[in-house]
């Protein structure tokens, strides 16, 4: 997969072409209170590993964009990030500031670059190979959070944020982050209901053009975006299952003919690719004959909302859906 053209895919998911497997149930962070008179923090990560820190981590490296978003949203600007340029293009809900070092690719970080930063903590996801995690653990404490869980996408997002918040001593910021997100959800659901849209069908997708052919990824039930949109009172009309981690499906334009007339929402990124729908399918007879296309019920959401992110991205996503539909 081309790096910039299909950023809307966590790093090793791209290499595996969606062949992910579930890793168990959503974990809640387990913490131990500091010893009397001490500052140690112990966090149990998604592997079940207990990671002990001398105190709240301040010099943190993030190796996947969702955990970087969590850090920035909690007020902890990381010292190192995998693929800084890509993060800036795809995750505009929690922008990086100051001198943040690029530490290589998300699926293949530079051990030397990370070592030079002497971080207090490295935060990775289960998408990073275990061999790379083992190397990093020779340099600094490493916390690994589960990348995603289609059994409970919102619950996994919350658990990941809470683990990062505990490790960085930002629990109060995490509480506020979720309070703001939940308030936006409630306001969005009310706005859609007031517009008479409660209970309407939707489909959310992204796509890409390769060799003149358009491939489409519907976000099925269990995807983070799917769960958030259902919380807004809409119904996911995509009939097929997605992968067990991210809830992502795969189809082509002919596969969209199974749909009746949902609100069709999609995202792409102008810095990385041509619009797969308005450009890639321009003049395509199957596409133009679809009821939601014929009626103009197709909505491109703004660039830079990370569909695999955290509360900041999902807050912006809710605002974008409401703006598009209501």
N, C-alpha and C positions, 0 to 999 in steps of 0.2 A: 504494500500500500504506500502511496506517495505521502510523504510526511506532511506537507502543508495542505494538500488537497483534501485529506480526510482526517483533520484534527479532531473531529467530533467522535473520537474513539480513544479510550485510554490505551496506553502504549502497547502492552502485551496483548490486549484484546485485538488490536490490529494484526499482530503477527499470527494470532491464532484464528483469525477470520471468524470470530464470534464463537469458537468452540470452547466455551468456558463451562466449568462445572461449579455447582454450588458448594460452599465450604462450611455448611452448618447453619445454625440459627444466628440471629442478630445478637451481638454481644453488648452488654452494658459494661461500662468501665468500672473496674474494681480498684479502689484506692485504699491505701493505708494511711492513717493519720501520722504526721511527723512525730518522731520521738520527742519526748519532753525536752525543751531547750534546743532541739535540732531543727533542721530545715529540709530533711530528706523527703522526697515524694516518691511513692511507688505506684506505678500504673501497670495494670494487667492489660496487654494489648489483644488484638484479635487472634493471635496465635496461642493465647493462653500464657504467654511469657510475662513474667514480672520484671519490669524495667525500673530500676531505682536511680533517681537523679539526686544530685546534691542539693538542689533547690529548683524553683521554677526555671525552666529553660528559657534563655534569652537569645543565644546564638543558634538559630535553628535552620536546618536545610530541609526543604520540601522537594520530594522527588515525583510527585504526581500533582496535577493541577487542582484536584479537589482539596487535598490537604493544604496546599499553598493558599487556596481561597479561604479555608478555615482559619489559618494562621493570620492572614491579613485582616479578615473580618473580626477577629478577636483582639486586634491591636498589636500583633506581634509581626513585625516586618522581617521576613526571613533574610538571612545573609546569603543564602544560595538557593537557586531554583533550577530545576531541569527545564531547559528550553524556554528561556525568558521571552524571546521574541514571540513564540507561539502562544505562551500564556497571555501576553499583551493583546494579541489578536482575538483570542477566543474567550478570555475570562475578564471582561471589562467591568464586571460588577464589584470586583475587589482589586483595584489596580496596585501594582508595585510602585514603590517610591524609593528614592535614594539610590545608593550604590548596591545593587543586588547582583551577585556573581552568577553567571550562567555555568552550571555544572554538568552540561552535556545533555544527552537525550533522556527522555523519561524512562525508556526501557533499558538504557545502557548508560548510566551516569558515569562521570569521570571520577574515579577513586582519588586520583591525585588532586583534582580541583577541590574535592570535598575535604581532603586531609589538610590542604593549605589554609582552609577557613577555620580549622580547629573548633568545630561546632560543639555546643553543649548537647545537641540532640539532632538526630536525623529522623524524619517522619516519612515513611514509605507506605505503599499499599501492597496487598497480596498479589497485584499484577507484576510486581518486581520479582525476578527469579530469586530463589532461595540462596543460590551461590553468591549473588550480588549482595544480598542482605548479610550473609556471613562475612564477606569482605568488609562491609561497612561497620560491622560490630567490632572489628579490630581497631577502628578509629574513634568511635563515639557510641553512646547509647543509641539504640535504634528502636523506634516504636513502629509497628506495622498494623495498619487498620485494614479491615476488609474493604475491597474496592467497591463492591455493590452487592445487593441481595434482592432478587426479584420476588422473594417471598415477603419482604417487608422493606421496601426501598426507603420510605421516610424514616422508619425506625433505625435502619442502618446509618442513614445520614446523621441522625441525632446522636447515635452512639459514637460515631467517628468524631463529631465535633466535641462531644463531652470528653473523649479520651485526650484529644489535643488540648482542650481547655485545662484539664487536670494537670497535664505535663507542663503547661506554661503558666499556671496559676491565674488563669483568666476565667474562672467559673462564673463570676458575676457578668462578665461581658457575654458569655455564652447564653446565660439566662435572658439577657436583654435581646440578643440576636434572635432567639427563638420566639420571644414575646412579640417582637416586631414582625417576624415572618407570619406568625399565627394571626396577628391583627390584619395583615395584608390579605391573607387567605379569606378571613371572615368578610372583610370589606369587598373583596373581589367576588365572592359568592353572592353577596347581597346585590352587587351591581348587575351581575348576570341574571339573577332572579328578577330584579326590577325591569330588566330589558326583555323578560319573557323567554329567557334561554335555558332556564333550569331544566335538566333532563334531556337536553339536546345531545345528539351524537357528535363526536369529534374524532378526527384522526390526526395525529402528529407524526411528522416524518422529517428525515433529512435525506440527502442523496448525493450522488456524484456522477460525473461524466467520465467515461473511460473508453477511448477509442470510438467516440461517437455514440456509445450506448449509455443509457441512463439506468443506474442501479439505485433502488430506493430502500431505505431502512425505516419501516414503521416502528414506532415505539409502542410496544404491546402492553397489555395489562402486566403490572409488576415493574415496569420502568419507572424511574423517579418522576419524569415528566408526566407519565400516565397517571400515577397516584396523585400528584399535585393537581392535575386538571380535574380528576374525579372529585377531589376535595372542593373544587369550585362548583360542583353540581352538574358537570357534564359527564357523558357516558362514552367510554372508549369503544369505538365501533370496529376497531381492527380485530378480525375474528380468529387470528392464529396466534399461537404462543410465540414468545420471544425466547432468547437464551436465558438460562437460569440465573445469571448474575445481573446483567444490565436490562433484561427484558426487551432486547432488540430483535426485530424480525428482518426479513430480507425478501424483496420482491422486485418486479419490474412493472412497467406501466400497465401491462395486461392484467397483472395481479390486482390492480386497483378496481377492476370491474366488479369485484365481489361486493364493493361498497354501494350503499344506497345513495344517500345525500347528506353526508356529515359536513360539519365545518372542517375544512382542511387547513391545518396549520403546519408551517414548516420553517426551517431555519437553514441558512447557509452562511458563507462568509466571503465577502467581496475581496478580501486580501488574499484569499487562498484559491478561489475557484469561481468559475462561471455559475450562474444560477441554474441548477439542474432542471428546474421545472419551467421557468419562463423562457430560458434559453435552450436547454437541452431537449425540451419537449415541444418547442415552438412548432406549430404546424402538424404535430403528431395527431393523427385522426382519432386514435384511441383516447388520448388525453383530452382533446377538445370535446369529445362526446360524453365525457363523464358528467353526471348531473351537477356536481358542485363546481366544476370548472365552467360549465355552460352558464351557471347562474352567478358566477363571480364570487363564490364563497370559498376563495383560496387566499390565504393570508400569510405573507412572509413576515416573520418576526425580526426585530432588530438584530444586527450582528453583535457578537460578543457576549451572549447569554450562554453560559456553559451548561449544557444539558445533563452533565454528570457531576455538577458542583454541589454547593451547600446552600444554606439559607439565603445568602446574598444573591446568588444566581437565581434561585427559585423565587425570591421576592420580585426580582426584575421580570422573571418569566410570567408571574401572575399579572403584574401590571401590563405587560405586553399583550397577554391574551385578552384582558378586559378592554384595553384600548382597541384591539383589532375587532372584537365581536360586539361590544356594547357601546 
